[in-house]
Amino acid sequence: MLTPIRLLQFFNISRQLSILFYAFLLPFLNFSNGDIGSFELLQILAYSLSFFWISGFVQGLMHIYPSLPIQSKQKMLTAAFVFFSLFTIFFVVFVGLSIYFNLSIFQTFSTIPFVWIFLLYFLFNTPAQLLEYALFLEEKYHWLKISCLVSFPLQIVLFSIPLFWFENISYGLMGLTFWACLRFLVLTFHSFSLPFHFDKKLIYSWFSYSFPLIFSALVGGLASVINASLVQFYYHGSTAVFAVYRYGARELPFVNGLFEGLGLGIIPSLIKNRKDGLFQLRQNTLHLLHLVFPITIILMSFVKSWFPILFSDQFMDSIPIFKIFLFLVICRTIPTNTVINALGHSRIIAFIGLLELVIHLIASYLGLHWFGLIGIAYATFFAYSFEKLAGLFYLWWKKGILITQIIPFYWWLFYSILLIASYFIIG
């Protein structure tokens, strides 16, 4: 049964599976490592420009929205759409002008032939990501279900058919732009069907609560950007080496999608009743552990067989990196930030995130210097483990909340040991 939280999980999984699908399709159609690396660079660019404020504002929306009166809720969603659009326009104009005037920091992107089409896609797709969250908060679950079931297949079709037909990434991006434009128009129509009034007090409360979460998301997500930049710098801008790194540095999309959806969806329940919300969180996490860990262990055990089939032999060197990134499931299954956010302590999330970024930066540089690309993978796992331990310590120290109240600890420990054992067994 597709409950509201599961619909939100499905939406997050779909977004991340689409990225994995691109990674599968491009080698399958025999695009060169250079072309694939250029496409991956643009995805990193889009991620770098939007991940932090989208994550922070959405988390802030999830925290503030449930306690608002009905009229304020409607104003809040319309205001969110306006600000999402304005932020996107700002970043598109900034990057566009930087590329046009050939600023040094964007010189790599200026040589990519389909960069302008990608920016147009980014312009429509970024604010459109608010659509499913708005439907969830308004409890329009029927429309949320339709959006989830229709949007992802349409995205795949509109990207794939032009690639098969024209064998040019530019045409695939045109298809994605058309898809993003449709979603943007639906969100525009939906948002302006609601009453809009610029309520300064309402906007201020949303912004003030969201800014620490934005900062936390920024410093947390910067790890991926820093890793990519280090690889580019260390290997003198080689898009071929960058593609090898990116194909290994992938987390399982269903893990992130499931736990992001659960984390966002459970916040209103945690705010209303902490004890009941923690029980729901623990029960939902138990179901997910029984799903994600066995799949991850199987993927780890047979990675040398399925990886070259899925991504072709040209990315065999990515396998050692990918195996280390599979360990991140151990960290992702502990939703410390969800509980801290529901408690209203967004500033500590930002502080822990800053410490994590510093550790990640130092460890990634040393890891790359000493061990090569796989050293970055080890550094990533080390930094994420620190973040979870710091969050658990804070919850115990300030609120007396133990890890056993958040997740089914002994099941988590059992599966984690099995995953680590499978890594050493396959060698």
N, C-alpha and C positions, 0 to 999 in steps of 0.2 A: 504494500500500500504506500502511495506517495504522500506522506505527511508533509506539512509546510517546511519543516527542517530538511527533510529528504529532497524536496524540490530545490531548496537553496543549495544543498550539496550537489545535486545533479547539475545545476547551473555552473557551479564552480568547477566541477569535473569536466564539463563540456568545454569550458574556456581553455583549460589546460590540455585536454585531449586534442584540441584543434592545433595547438603548437606542436604536439607530438606527431600529429598527422602530417603537418608540413615537413617535419624532419624525415618522415618516412617517404613521402611522395617525391621530394626533390631528388634524392639519390636513385630512386626507382626509375625516374624519367631521365636518368643519366646526365643531370646537370653537374658541372665541374665543382670541385671543392672550393674554387674561388668564387663562383656564383652563389653557392650555398653559404659560404662564409659571409658574403656581402648581405644576403638576406638575413642571416643571424645577427649581423651587426645592426641592421635596422630594427630588428626586434628588441635588441638590447637598448637602442636609442629610445624607442617608444616606451619601454619598461622604465628606463631611467627618468623620463620626463613626467611620468604619471603615477607610478606605483605607490609612492609615499603619500601623496595628498588624497588619492582615491581611497586607499586603505584607512587613513586616519579619519577622513570625513565620514566614510560609511560606518566605521566603528562608533564614531561620535553620534551619528544619526540613530544607530541601533540603541544607544544608551539613553538619549534624550527623548526620542519620539514617543515611547510608550507612556510617559508621564504627562504628555501635553494634552490640553483640551482639544476637542475635535476640530474646531476652526483653526487653531494654531498648527495642528498636524497638517492640514491642507496647505497652509502658507509655507510650512517647513519644506515640504516636498517640492513645491514650485521654486522656492528660493534655492534649494539644492540643485535643481536642474540649471537654473540661471548661473550659479557660481561654477558648476562643473563646466558649462559651456565657455564661460569667460576665462577660466584657468586654461582650458585647452587652446583657445584662440591665442592667448598670450604665448604659450610655449611653441605653437606652430609658427607664429610670426617671428619669434626670437630665433628659432632654428632656421627658418627659411631665409631670413636676412643674413644670418651668420654664414650659411652656405653660399648665398648669392655673392656676398662680399669676400668669400674665401678666407674666413678667419681660421687661424692655424688649428684650433681645437677641433674644427669640423672638416678639415681637409680630406680626411679619409672618406667621409660621407659624400663629399662633392664629386668624387670619382665614380660613385654608384649610379648607373643610368636610370634606375627606377626610384630614386630617392624622392622625387616630387610627387609621384603617385602615392608613395607610402605616406607622405605627410598629409595628403588629402584623406587617405584612409584613416589616419590617426585623428584627424579633425572631427570626423563623424563618429568613429568607434569609441573614443574615450568617454564623452558624456553619455553615450548610449548604454554604457555599462551600469548606469544607475537604474535602468528600467526594471530589472528583476527585483532589485532591493526595494524599489518603490511599491511594486505589486505585493511583495511579502509583507511590508509594514502596513499596507492598507488592507491586508487580509483578503486580497482578491486572488485566492488560490487557484481558481479555475483558469483565470487568464495567465497566471504564473505557470501553470502546467502547460498550457498551449504554447507559451513563449519558449519554455524549456525544450519541448518536444519538436518544435518547428525550426527554431533558430539555428541550432547546431547542424542538423542535416543540410539546411539551405546554405549555410556558410561553407561547408565542405564541397557541395556541388558547384557553387559559384566560384570557388577557387580552383577546383580540379579540372572542370571542363575546358576553360581557356588554356590551362597548362598543357593538357593533352592535345588540344587543337592547334595551338600556335607555338608551343615549345618555347615560351618566353615568359619569364617571371613577371614582367610588366603587365601582361594581360591577366595573369592570376590575381595580381593586386587590384586591377580594375574591377574584377568580379567581387573581391572582398570589399572594395569601396562602395559598390552598389548595395551589397548586403548591409554594411554599416549605415549607409544613408537611409535605408528602409527602417532600421531600428531607431535611428535618430528621429525620423519623422513620426513614428509611433509614439516615442517618448515626448516629443514636442506637443503633439495633439493631446496626449494624456495630461501633461503638466499644465497646459493653459486652459484645460477644461476645469481646473481647480481655481478657487479665488486666490489672487495674489496681492499681497500688500507687504511692503518692505518694513518688517517689524525689527527695528534695531536691537531691541532687547533679546528677541528670539535668536537672531543671527549671532549676536555677541555670545550668548550662552553656548550655542553650537560650536562656534569658532574657538572659544576659550577652552572648552573641554576637548576639542579635537586636536588642537595644536600639539600638545604633548604626544598624542598618538601618531600624528603626522611625523613628528620628529623621530619617534621610535621606529616607525616604518621606514623612514629615510635612512637612519643609521643602520637598521637591520638589512634593508634591501641594497644599500650601498656596497655590501659585501660582494654581491654578484657583479656589480659594476666594477668594483675595484679589481676583482679577480680577472675579469675580462680585459681591463686596462693593463694589468700587469702582464698578461699573456701577450697582448699586442706590443707592449714596450719591450719585453724580454726577447721576443722573437721578431723584432723589427717590422711589425705591421703585417706579417704573413697571414693572409686570410685563410690559407690552406691549414696552417697549424691551428689557427683560431677555430676553424670548423671541427678539427679533431677534438679540441678541448670542449667545445660546446656540446658535441654529441655525447661526450662522456659525462659532462657536468649537468646531468638532468635528474631531477627527482621524479619519482613516480607520480604522474598527474592525478591519479585517483586518490592518492594519500592526501595531498594538499587540498584537493577539491572537497573531499569528505570532511576533513577536520576544519577547514575554513568555514564551510557551510554550517557545521555543527556549532563552531565557536560563535559565529555571528547570530545564528538562530536561537541559541540558548540564553543569550544575554538578557532578553526581557524576562525570562523565567527566573533567572538568578536574582534580578533586581526585585521582583515581586516577593519571592520567598526563597531565601538563600538555602535553607535546608532541603527543600523540595527541588530547587534548581540543581544543587550538587548531586542529589540522587539521580535526577534525569541525566545529568552530564556523565556520571559514572556508568549508568546503564547503557547509554548510547555509545560511550567509548568502548565498553565491553563488546558490543556487537561489532564495532569497527575493528577492534583488535583481532577478532576471530576471522575477519575478512582480509585485512591488509597484510598482516604478518605472514600467514601461510602463502599468499601470492608472492610476497617479497622474497621469502625463503626459496620458493620454487624458481623464481627468476634468477636469484643468486646462484642456485645450484646448477642451472643449465644455461647460464649467460653466454658461454662460448659457443653454444649451438644456435640459439635463437637470435643473438645480436647481429651477426653478419647477414642472416636471412632478412631481418627487418630493415637494417640500415646499409647493407652491402659490405663487401670486403674492404672497401676503402676507408672504413672507420674501425678496423680491428684494434688500432692503437688506442681507441677510446674506452675499451673494455675495462682496463684497470682503474681508470678514473670513475667510471660508472659504478663499479662494485663498491667503492668507498662511499659514493653518494647514496647508495641504497641504505647505508647505515643511518641516514638522516631520519628514516621512519621511526627510529628509537626516540628521537627528540620530538618529532612532529606529533606523536601520540600523547604528549603531556600538555594539556591546554592551560598552562599557567596564566598566560596573558588574558585569556577569556575571563577567568575568575577575578584577576586583579582589575580588569576593566569594569566588570559588573559591580565591584566594590566601590568604584568611583576614584580609584587611585591611578589615574592615567600618567601622572608625572613620574612615578617610580618605573613604569614601563619604559619611558623615555630614558631615564637614567641607566637602567640595566642595558638598554639597547646601545647606549653610547659606550659603555664598558665593553660590550660584545664587539662593537666595531673596531675599537682600538686593538683588542686581542686578535681579531680576525685579520686586520691589516698587517700587524707584526708577524703573525704566524704564517700568513699567505706569502709574504715576501721571503721569509726564511725558508719556508717549505719549497717554494719555486726554485730558490737558489740551490738548495741542498738536494732535492729529489726530483726536480722537473715538474711537469704538469700534475703528476699524482700528489705532489706535496701540497698543492692548493686544495685538493680534495680532503686530505688529512686535516688541514688547517680549518676548513669549513666545518667539519664534524666536531672538532675541538671547540670552536667558538660557539656553535649552536648548543653544545652540551653545557657550556658555561652559562648561557642564557637561561636554560631550564633550571639548572641548579640554583642560580641566583633568585629566580622567581619562586621556586619552592621554599627557599630559605626565608624570603620575605613573607610569604603567606603563613609560614609556621611562626615566625618571629612576631608579626603584627596581629594576626588573627587566629593563630592556633590551628590553622587548617593544614592537615597532613596530606601527603601524596596519596594515602589510602582513601581519603575522602574525595579525591578528584578523579582518580582512575582505579580500575581493578589491578592493584599493584602486582600481585603474585602472577597473574596471567601475563602482564606486561614484562615482568622479569623473565619468566619462562620463555616467552617468544623471543626476547632480546638475546638470551643465551643461545637459543637455537640458530638465530640469524648469524651471530658471530661465529658459531661453530661451523656453519655451512660455508662461510667465507674461507676459513682455514682448511677445511676439508678439500675444497675444489682447487685451492692453491692459486 
